[in-house]
Amino acid sequence: MSTIVIACGGTGGHLAPGIALAEALMEGGHRCLLLVSQKAVDSALTKKYQDLNFVAIPGQGIAGGWMQRLRACMQLFHGMVSALRLLRREAPEAVFLFGGFLSAGPALAARILGIPIAMHEANCAPGRVTRLFAPYAKRVYLPAGLKLPGVAPQCLRELGYPVRREIAALPKASARATLGLESGGKLLLVIGGSQGARALNEWAEKNFEGLAEAGISIYCVSGLKQADALHRQHPSRDGRSGHFIRVEFSDRMGVLLSAADLVVSRAGAGSLAELAACGRPSILIPYPHAVDDHQTANAAAHVQAGAGRMLLQTELGSLREQVQDLIFDEAELGRMEVALKGLDPTNAAAMIAEDLLTLTTGGQTIERGGSDGA
């Protein structure tokens, strides 16, 4: 049995694949400790997984003015110290990093202690932590076609985003019944990622009545503390009631996606992987201030595969027209659903776990202290 420490907190896009990988490793009898942040979004998601071992450590993204950056550096130091204590106590065979600010402290601690590192990068534009530590990793898992300078070819694996087992396509009628929604009519799901998206929330509330008149209901996941829960109704042209349901958070994304006809979403790697796993067409609105504009790169790859459309946030004025055009176009939705099957990442967690364990058990054993990327 191997012990693997997985640094995966900070955003849902980092935490969710960490949970998926832990599920796959634990199924094989291995032990996992998941390092998460002290943010509310991590606390909200981890409550559902009582069988997993989560440890919250300090961490904060380096952004903003000099005071914020100084505070982030202090948080990084405290995160590294916390990780050092944990790694000395647990003596894991490897530390697995999912990127983002929370991975920096554990990565430094692992380097100090000579514990091998493995990394996963889900975005089409690699993040700073990935770029910094990938040359020292024994394994780096990347989207197809993406390369990183300084990483030995034998360390690279093209494997997708690990998706939690519960994120899977369900029959639309049963998904709507689970949510207490009407089985008929069109349903638009609006999601802004784990942090929420104020621009999408405001667009959904502003356009609800017009969409309801066209026979389209909206289910909006606003994000924690972004907007209060709400349920409104408005008559449609066919005599039905169009619904506007807004919730702060949902831990049933597989059900929500399966219930929808179309999704308006940010373009984080996790959101795109879950859209593919559930086969749901989308209109993607990349977050314009994402680091290295990685969401635009993600969305462009998704659109190129034929799995959805993209609008910039500055083009939100045309989103309602795009929604009404696409949600009633069954032929186009069907073509997108076929394309999504080719992007389905549902086996990624098991494949990454299997490959990772060739380095820790029975196969090629990871050598502690290595730093040449070989």
C-alpha positions as CSV (number, residue, x, y, z in Angstrom):
1,M,0.0,0.0,0.0
2,S,1.3,3.4,-1.0
3,T,0.6,6.8,0.7
4,I,0.0,9.6,-1.7
5,V,-0.4,13.3,-0.6
6,I,-2.6,15.2,-3.1
7,A,-2.4,19.0,-3.1
8,C,-5.7,20.1,-4.7
9,G,-7.5,22.9,-3.0
10,G,-8.2,26.6,-3.7
11,T,-10.8,26.3,-6.4
12,G,-13.3,23.6,-7.3
13,G,-11.4,23.1,-10.6
14,H,-8.4,21.9,-8.5
15,L,-10.2,20.2,-5.7
16,A,-12.7,18.1,-7.8
17,P,-10.0,16.2,-9.7
18,G,-8.1,15.6,-6.5
19,I,-11.1,13.9,-5.1
20,A,-11.5,11.9,-8.3
21,L,-7.9,10.7,-8.1
22,A,-8.2,9.9,-4.4
23,E,-11.3,7.8,-5.1
24,A,-9.4,5.8,-7.8
25,L,-6.3,5.3,-5.6
26,M,-8.3,4.3,-2.5
27,E,-10.3,1.8,-4.6
28,G,-7.0,0.0,-5.1
29,G,-6.3,-0.1,-1.3
30,H,-3.9,2.9,-1.2
31,R,-4.0,5.8,1.3
32,C,-4.5,9.4,0.4
33,L,-4.3,12.7,2.2
34,L,-5.8,15.7,0.4
35,L,-4.4,19.1,1.1
36,V,-7.0,21.8,0.7
37,S,-7.3,25.5,1.3
38,Q,-9.1,27.3,4.1
39,K,-11.6,28.9,1.6
40,A,-15.3,28.4,1.9
41,V,-15.6,26.7,-1.5
42,D,-13.3,23.9,-0.3
43,S,-15.2,23.5,2.9
44,A,-18.5,23.4,1.0
45,L,-17.4,20.6,-1.4
46,T,-15.4,18.5,1.1
47,K,-18.4,18.1,3.4
48,K,-19.9,15.5,1.0
49,Y,-16.9,13.2,1.1
50,Q,-16.7,11.9,4.7
51,D,-14.6,8.9,3.7
52,L,-11.7,11.1,2.4
53,N,-9.0,12.6,4.6
54,F,-8.7,16.4,4.1
55,V,-6.2,18.6,5.7
56,A,-6.5,22.4,5.4
57,I,-3.3,24.4,5.0
58,P,-2.6,28.1,4.5
59,G,-2.3,29.5,1.0
60,Q,-3.3,32.5,-1.1
61,G,-2.9,33.5,-4.7
62,I,-0.2,36.1,-5.5
63,A,-2.2,39.0,-7.0
64,G,-3.3,42.5,-6.3
65,G,-1.2,45.3,-4.7
66,W,2.0,45.0,-2.8
67,M,0.3,44.4,0.5
68,Q,-1.8,41.6,-0.9
69,R,1.3,40.1,-2.5
70,L,3.2,40.3,0.8
71,R,0.3,38.6,2.6
72,A,0.3,35.9,-0.1
73,C,4.0,35.3,0.3
74,M,3.5,34.9,4.1
75,Q,0.7,32.4,3.4
76,L,3.0,30.5,1.1
77,F,5.6,30.3,3.7
78,H,3.1,29.1,6.3
79,G,1.7,26.6,3.8
80,M,5.2,25.2,3.2
81,V,5.8,24.8,6.9
82,S,2.5,23.1,7.4
83,A,3.3,20.7,4.5
84,L,6.8,20.0,5.9
85,R,5.3,18.9,9.2
86,L,2.7,16.7,7.5
87,L,5.1,15.1,5.0
88,R,7.7,14.3,7.7
89,R,4.9,12.7,9.8
90,E,3.2,10.7,6.9
91,A,6.3,9.8,4.8
92,P,4.4,9.5,1.5
93,E,5.7,7.8,-1.5
94,A,4.8,10.8,-3.7
95,V,3.2,14.3,-3.6
96,F,0.7,14.9,-6.4
97,L,0.1,18.5,-7.3
98,F,-3.0,19.8,-9.2
99,G,-1.6,23.3,-9.6
100,G,-2.8,26.7,-8.3
101,F,-1.6,28.6,-5.3
102,L,-2.1,25.8,-2.8
103,S,0.3,23.5,-4.6
104,A,3.3,25.8,-4.2
105,G,3.9,25.2,-0.4
106,P,3.6,21.4,-0.7
107,A,5.8,21.4,-3.8
108,L,8.6,23.3,-1.9
109,A,8.2,21.0,1.1
110,A,8.5,17.9,-1.1
111,R,11.6,19.3,-2.8
112,I,13.2,20.0,0.6
113,L,12.5,16.5,1.8
114,G,13.4,14.8,-1.4
115,I,9.9,13.3,-1.9
116,P,9.0,12.8,-5.6
117,I,6.5,15.0,-7.2
118,A,3.9,14.3,-9.8
119,M,1.7,17.0,-11.4
120,H,-1.5,17.5,-13.4
121,E,-2.2,20.5,-15.6
122,A,-5.7,20.7,-16.9
123,N,-5.6,24.0,-18.7
124,C,-4.4,24.7,-22.3
125,A,-2.2,27.5,-20.9
126,P,-0.2,26.0,-18.0
127,G,-0.2,27.9,-14.7
128,R,2.7,29.4,-12.9
129,V,3.1,26.7,-10.3
130,T,3.1,24.1,-13.1
131,R,5.7,25.9,-15.1
132,L,7.9,26.4,-12.0
133,F,7.9,22.8,-10.7
134,A,7.2,20.6,-13.7
135,P,11.0,20.3,-14.6
136,Y,11.4,18.6,-11.2
137,A,8.5,16.2,-11.5
138,K,8.7,12.5,-12.2
139,R,5.4,12.6,-13.9
140,V,3.5,15.5,-15.6
141,Y,0.0,14.8,-16.9
142,L,-1.1,17.3,-19.6
143,P,-3.9,17.8,-22.1
144,A,-3.3,16.3,-25.5
145,G,-0.8,18.3,-27.6
146,L,0.4,20.5,-24.8
147,K,4.2,20.5,-24.1
148,L,6.3,22.1,-21.3
149,P,9.9,23.3,-21.7
150,G,12.4,21.6,-19.4
151,V,10.4,18.4,-18.9
152,A,11.9,15.1,-20.1
153,P,9.7,13.4,-22.7
154,Q,9.6,10.2,-20.7
155,C,8.0,12.1,-17.8
156,L,5.1,13.4,-19.9
157,R,1.7,11.7,-20.2
158,E,-1.3,13.0,-22.2
159,L,-4.2,12.3,-19.9
160,G,-7.3,14.3,-19.3
161,Y,-9.0,15.8,-16.3
162,P,-10.0,13.3,-13.5
163,V,-13.8,13.5,-13.1
164,R,-15.6,12.4,-9.9
165,R,-17.6,9.2,-10.3
166,E,-20.9,11.0,-9.6
167,I,-20.4,13.3,-12.6
168,A,-22.1,11.1,-15.3
169,A,-24.9,11.5,-17.7
170,L,-28.4,10.6,-16.5
171,P,-31.7,10.5,-18.3
172,K,-33.0,14.0,-18.6
173,A,-36.4,13.2,-17.1
174,S,-35.0,11.4,-14.0
175,A,-32.5,14.2,-13.5
176,R,-35.3,16.8,-13.5
177,A,-37.4,14.7,-11.2
178,T,-34.6,14.5,-8.7
179,L,-34.4,18.3,-8.8
180,G,-38.1,18.7,-8.5
181,L,-38.3,20.4,-11.9
182,E,-41.0,20.0,-14.6
183,S,-40.1,17.4,-17.2
184,G,-41.2,19.5,-20.2
185,G,-39.9,22.7,-21.6
186,K,-36.3,23.9,-22.2
187,L,-33.9,24.4,-19.4
188,L,-30.8,26.6,-19.5
189,L,-28.2,26.0,-16.8
190,V,-26.0,29.0,-15.9
191,I,-22.8,28.2,-13.9
192,G,-19.9,30.4,-13.1
193,G,-17.4,27.9,-11.7
194,S,-16.8,27.3,-8.0
195,Q,-16.2,31.0,-7.4
196,G,-19.4,32.1,-9.2
197,A,-19.6,34.8,-11.9
198,R,-21.3,38.0,-11.2
199,A,-21.6,38.9,-14.8
200,L,-23.4,35.7,-15.6
201,N,-25.7,35.9,-12.6
202,E,-26.7,39.4,-13.5
203,W,-27.3,38.4,-17.1
204,A,-29.5,35.4,-16.0
205,E,-31.7,37.6,-13.8
206,K,-32.0,40.4,-16.4
207,N,-33.0,38.0,-19.2
208,F,-35.2,35.6,-17.3
209,E,-38.5,37.0,-18.3
210,G,-37.6,37.2,-22.0
211,L,-36.4,33.7,-22.0
212,A,-39.4,32.5,-20.1
213,E,-41.7,33.9,-22.7
214,A,-39.8,31.9,-25.3
215,G,-40.3,28.7,-23.2
216,I,-36.9,28.6,-21.5
217,S,-36.4,28.2,-17.8
218,I,-33.1,29.1,-16.1
219,Y,-31.3,27.3,-13.3
220,C,-28.4,29.4,-12.1
221,V,-25.7,28.4,-9.6
222,S,-24.5,31.8,-8.5
223,G,-21.5,30.9,-6.3
224,L,-21.1,31.3,-2.6
225,K,-21.9,34.8,-1.3
226,Q,-22.5,36.0,-4.9
227,A,-26.3,36.1,-4.9
228,D,-29.1,34.9,-2.7
229,A,-31.2,31.9,-3.5
230,L,-34.3,32.7,-5.5
231,H,-37.2,31.1,-7.3
232,R,-39.4,33.2,-9.6
233,Q,-42.0,32.3,-12.3
234,H,-43.1,34.1,-15.4
235,P,-45.7,32.9,-18.0
236,S,-44.5,31.7,-21.4
237,R,-46.2,32.0,-24.7
238,D,-47.5,28.5,-24.7
239,G,-49.2,28.9,-21.3
240,R,-46.5,27.2,-19.2
241,S,-44.6,28.9,-16.4
242,G,-41.0,29.7,-17.1
243,H,-38.9,29.3,-13.9
244,F,-35.9,31.2,-12.6
245,I,-34.2,29.2,-9.9
246,R,-31.0,30.5,-8.3
247,V,-28.9,28.6,-5.7
248,E,-25.5,29.6,-4.2
249,F,-23.9,26.1,-4.5
250,S,-24.8,22.6,-5.6
251,D,-23.0,19.3,-4.9
252,R,-25.1,17.6,-7.5
253,M,-23.5,18.9,-10.7
254,G,-24.0,15.6,-12.6
255,V,-27.7,15.8,-12.0
256,L,-27.9,19.5,-12.9
257,L,-26.0,19.0,-16.1
258,S,-28.1,16.0,-17.1
259,A,-31.3,18.0,-16.5
260,A,-30.2,20.9,-18.8
261,D,-30.7,21.3,-22.6
262,L,-28.0,23.9,-22.8
263,V,-25.4,25.3,-20.4
264,V,-23.9,28.8,-20.2
265,S,-20.6,28.5,-18.3
266,R,-17.2,29.8,-17.6
267,A,-14.4,27.9,-19.3
268,G,-12.4,26.4,-16.5
269,A,-10.9,23.0,-17.2
270,G,-13.1,21.4,-14.6
271,S,-16.3,22.8,-16.0
272,L,-15.4,21.7,-19.5
273,A,-14.5,18.2,-18.3
274,E,-17.9,17.9,-16.5
275,L,-19.7,19.1,-19.6
276,A,-18.0,16.4,-21.6
277,A,-18.7,13.7,-19.1
278,C,-22.4,14.6,-19.1
279,G,-22.6,15.3,-22.8
280,R,-24.0,18.8,-22.5
281,P,-23.6,21.4,-25.2
282,S,-22.6,24.8,-24.0
283,I,-22.0,28.5,-24.7
284,L,-18.7,29.4,-23.0
285,I,-18.0,32.8,-21.6
286,P,-14.3,32.8,-20.5
287,Y,-13.4,34.7,-17.4
288,P,-11.5,37.7,-18.9
289,H,-9.2,38.2,-16.0
290,A,-8.0,34.5,-15.6
291,V,-4.2,34.1,-15.2
292,D,-2.6,33.9,-18.6
293,D,-6.1,34.1,-20.1
294,H,-6.2,30.3,-19.8
295,Q,-10.0,30.1,-20.0
296,T,-10.0,31.6,-23.5
297,A,-7.5,29.0,-24.6
298,N,-9.6,26.3,-23.0
299,A,-12.8,27.5,-24.7
300,A,-11.1,27.8,-28.0
301,A,-10.0,24.2,-27.9
302,H,-13.6,23.1,-26.9
303,V,-15.1,25.0,-29.8
304,Q,-12.5,23.7,-32.2
305,A,-13.6,20.2,-31.3
306,G,-17.2,21.1,-32.2
307,A,-18.5,20.7,-28.6
308,G,-19.8,24.2,-28.0
309,R,-19.7,27.9,-28.8
310,M,-17.8,30.8,-27.2
311,L,-18.7,34.4,-26.5
312,L,-16.4,37.0,-24.9
313,Q,-17.8,38.7,-21.8
314,T,-17.9,41.9,-23.8
315,E,-20.4,40.2,-26.1
316,L,-23.0,39.3,-23.4
317,G,-25.5,41.6,-25.2
318,S,-25.9,38.9,-27.9
319,L,-26.0,35.9,-25.5
320,R,-29.8,35.8,-25.2
321,E,-30.1,35.6,-29.0
322,Q,-27.5,32.8,-29.1
323,V,-29.3,30.8,-26.4
324,Q,-32.6,31.0,-28.1
325,D,-31.0,30.1,-31.5
326,L,-29.1,27.1,-30.1
327,I,-31.4,25.6,-27.5
328,F,-34.2,24.9,-30.1
329,D,-31.8,23.6,-32.7
330,E,-31.9,19.9,-32.1
331,A,-29.7,19.0,-35.0
332,E,-26.9,21.3,-33.8
333,L,-27.3,20.2,-30.2
334,G,-27.0,16.6,-31.5
335,R,-23.8,17.3,-33.4
336,M,-22.3,18.9,-30.2
337,E,-23.3,15.9,-28.1
338,V,-21.5,13.6,-30.6
339,A,-18.4,15.8,-30.4
340,L,-18.5,15.8,-26.6
341,K,-18.2,12.0,-26.5
342,G,-14.8,12.3,-28.1
343,L,-13.8,14.6,-25.2
344,D,-15.2,12.5,-22.4
345,P,-12.5,12.2,-19.7
346,T,-14.3,9.7,-17.4
347,N,-11.4,7.2,-17.4
348,A,-8.7,9.7,-16.6
349,A,-8.7,9.2,-12.8
350,A,-8.2,5.5,-13.1
351,M,-5.5,5.8,-15.8
352,I,-3.6,8.4,-13.9
353,A,-3.8,6.3,-10.7
354,E,-2.5,3.2,-12.6
355,D,0.4,5.1,-14.2
356,L,1.3,6.9,-10.9
357,L,1.5,3.6,-9.0
358,T,4.0,2.1,-11.5
359,L,6.3,4.6,-9.9
360,T,5.6,3.6,-6.3
361,T,4.7,-0.1,-6.3
362,G,5.9,-3.1,-8.2
363,G,7.1,-1.2,-11.3
364,Q,9.7,1.5,-11.6
365,T,10.2,2.8,-8.1
366,I,10.5,6.5,-7.6
367,E,13.9,7.5,-6.3
368,R,13.9,10.0,-3.6
369,G,15.9,13.1,-4.0
370,G,15.9,13.2,-7.8
371,S,15.6,16.6,-9.4
372,D,16.6,16.1,-13.0
373,G,13.1,15.4,-14.3
374,A,14.1,11.9,-15.4
